[in-house]
Amino acid sequence: MATIRIGTRGSALAVAQSTTVADRIAAATGHDVELVRIKTEGDRSQGTGESLASLGGTGVFASALREALLADECDALVHSLKDLPTATHPGLVIGATPGRADARDALCARDGLTLEGLPQGARVGTGSPRRAAQLLSRRPDLEVVDIRGNVDTRLGRVGVDLDAVLLSAAGLGRLDRLDAATELLGLGFWPSAPGQGSLAVEVREGDADEALARGLAAIEDVETRLVVTAERAVLAGLEAGCAAPVGASAVVDAGLLLLSATVYSPDGSRRLSSSHAVSLDDGPLVARLADVHEVAGRVVDELLDSGAAEFAPLGGGPAGGDPLGSAS
């Protein structure tokens, strides 16, 4: 493979994160790596005013990319992992999960305000049902406004028709816009989307190209693979679609994987949480991943047994975490 082709959406954030991956693969392999920009249905619908939940959620960004990969228009794809449906796609696998960036949500408010400092009835923009539910859970007085658009478009509304917007800290960081954040929301009380802050490099199953395999091995981060697998296994186990307000957070500490997840009602008035841990040995990765799925299953069972499905929209099949995550 003389040149490795990386498929990406054309947004500034997608290009920034794909360029980071491309540069690392180039350094590891010595091969030229080029970006192939692919337009998705989610991009084409940006000006229609329709929510991504109505357009099909996270899959609206992933499907065109995957079609291009299967058609050999590129050799690998770079996704924001929270945008990637949890259901596997026939013929494709996640070939690498680079080290995770900041998984937290970032409040970007006028006048340096924090969440607690926002005035009564402040208007806060987000396209994420999870973030909307969390906002209303903490501040039921707020007016949550459904928004779309790229990072600059969203930030440009702060101080104009919105008091604040919620974005991902990782996305802001990749665009060198983290200075726009007025508060980073701690994962303990504000769990973010499963996989948030992580990238996934998707490839064709069975692709035997040696250079690509070497590049993927160089950027793989095993701890990231374990924690994001745990978080996404909760989403899959709940059979949660893009409209499901579910937050999850996993960490590895002293040989233990600690997993917590919270399910919210859409209006934020109800929530249920579950936390469990599993000991990880130094065995093969496949064995550790089996342990990860087991602990995720315990979290899912506890949430469902406690009645999460009674107040949260958990139907709709496996999907990613935030339907507008790719715009941060």
SULTA-V497977 format. One record per run of one state. SS is the DSSP state (@ for helix, = for strand, . for the rest). FROM is the first residue (numbers start at 0). TO is the last residue. Records with the same first field share a line. If there is no record, write none. Layout:
SS->FROM-TO, FROM-TO
This chain:
.->0-1, 8-10, 29-30, 37-39, 44-50, 55-57, 70-74, 83-90, 96-103, 112-121, 126-127, 138-141, 146-149, 155-156, 158-160, 162-162, 174-176, 180-181, 185-197, 204-208, 219-220, 237-238, 240-244, 253-254, 264-269, 279-283, 305-306, 311-314, 316-323, 327-327
=->2-7, 31-36, 75-79, 91-95, 104-108, 122-125, 142-145, 157-157, 161-161, 163-167, 182-184, 198-203, 239-239, 245-252, 255-263, 270-278, 315-315
@->11-28, 40-43, 51-54, 58-69, 80-82, 109-111, 128-137, 150-154, 168-173, 177-179, 209-218, 221-236, 284-304, 307-310, 324-326
